[in-house]
Amino acid sequence: MIRNTAFYLVIIITVASCGIQMKHPKFTSQSSWRVINYNDSIQFESLNKKEKIDSVKWSGSKSNIEVEDLRWCLSANSLRAGVNELDFVFYTSKGKARKLRAMIYMVSDITPVNIVVDDYTLLPHDKAAFTQGLVINEGKLYESTGLKGKSSLRIIDKHNGNIKQLEQIPDSLFAEGICFNNDDLLLLTWQDGKAFRYTSDLAFLKEYHFSLEGWGITSADGCIISSDGSDELHYLSESFKRDSSFQVFNANGPVNYLNELEYINGYVWANVLGQDKIAVIEMDTGRVMYTIDVSQCIDRIAHPYAGSLNGIAFDKDENCVFITGKNWPFIIVWSLNNFEISI
């Protein structure tokens, strides 16, 4: 089980002689950085006991918030993970406006549980494949490869690694992640401003305008989610328009370079560019709950041309995950049956 499910904020705050002080958390002489629980509140207080705070407006509020007290609290869950540069204006009962600025850094208190991949099998993989996406649908393993002039869509035999079908993408495009949604295969491009829909037989259906950078994509219970290499994941409409976004963060703050995605049993698994670990993300909060460590699965001295880990496909029928990377010589097949924790 996971311990300590709260979040924390690391806080830096500078206060001029404005008549308002931050009462909680308290400063210490050792450091200007402070920690506050996500479920706690930042507390402000008027230094003049005869001067109540009538209302407050801060950079995250659209209008004044009525207070009518000497104190005011801001819930930590109102803020983003990472740096928050906030301006506050406190309007007092004497008609004065007291200004205060704070820089707040939010992190999760959870150190993700590290799960090392072991007891796996290997499938041969085309070392020339610059893998950008991997997905399983109706028992078939699909792969997208990138680079202009070399991008392709493939159907691979999941039992022996043989390429059963290969369709080239136009040379002008840099293909990225893939997923299935409503029985159609969706494909992103990197910086080409386009996304595509195909049949399960790789027949072209439709082209869409796509305003984001395309990195990874997955389908979570009918919802389409994409990454763009930042610390955010984006919910997309059926026409590839961004509907909303959420941040991904761990005990060190925001997690950047989110890449290939796969939805598995209520969590989003995300490759992080340049790492041999997969972040397992709680969708409601964006917290990284687990990391899947595959660093022991590939000898990078023996395989110097193997690039970044960048392919995750969940086989729900077999309860296993297929994992590979750019120009890797094999695909890892890892059973989830022996997981010590239920994910």
C-alpha positions, 0 to 999 in steps of 0.5 A: 500500500502507498503511504502518506497520500498528502501533497506538499507545497514548498513556499518562498514568500516575501512581505513588505511592511504592508500590514499583512503577514503570513501566519502559517507556515511559520518562518525559521532562521535555517531556510526561506523554503517552507513546506505545507500539506496539500490538504492544509491552508496558507494562512494570512493575518492582519497585523492591526487587530482593529483592521479586519480584512474585508476581502482578498483578490489574488492572481488565481481569483476572478473577483474579490473574495469576502472575508470579514475577519482578521485572518484569511486562508488559501487552500493549497489545492488551489495551486499548480504543481511547481512554481506559483508566482502569486500576487495578493491584494487585501482590502481592509475595513479601513479602506486600505489595499495591502499588497503582498507577493509570494512564490510558492512551489508545490510538490507531492509528498509521495515518493513513487514506488519503484517497480523493477521489471524482471521475469520477462520474455523478449521478442525480436524488434526491427532495429531500424524502427524509430519507435514512436508508438505501440498499441494492441487492438483485437490481439494485434500489435501495432507500431508507429515509427518516426523521422521524416522519410522513414515514418510508418505504421506497422502490424507486428505478430505479437508472438514472434515479432515478425512484421505482418504489414507496413504502410509508409507515411508521406516523407514530409511527415514525422509520425508520433504516437498511436492509439485506438479509439472507437475501433479506429487507429489514431496517429499524431505527427510531431510538429506538422500540425496534423493528426490522422485516423485509420482503420484497423487494417491501416487504411486511411480515413481522415486527416485533422488539424492538430494545434499541439506538438504530437508526442504520445497518445492513448485512449482512456475509457473513450477519452483521448489523452495526448502528451506534448513533451511538457509536464502536462497531459491533454484531453482531446476531442474526437476532432483532436481539439484540446478540451482540457489539461492536467499537470503531472508531478512527483516529489520533486515537482513537475515531471517534464518530457512526457512522451509515449502513453498507455492507459492501463487499469485506471492509470496512465503510463508515460515514457519520460524522454531520456529515462529508462523508467515509466511514470504511472500517473493517477489521472484525478490528481496528476501524481506519479504513484509508481515508476516502472524501471526497465533499465536492467532489461537492456545493456546499452554498452552492448546496444549503443544505438538503442535510443530512448525507451518509447513504446508501451502496449497493454495486452488486457487479454494476456495481462501483460505489457509490451515495452520497447524503444527507438531502434531497440533490438527487442520488445520486452513482454512483461506479465502483470500477474505477479504485481505486488501492488494492484495497478 
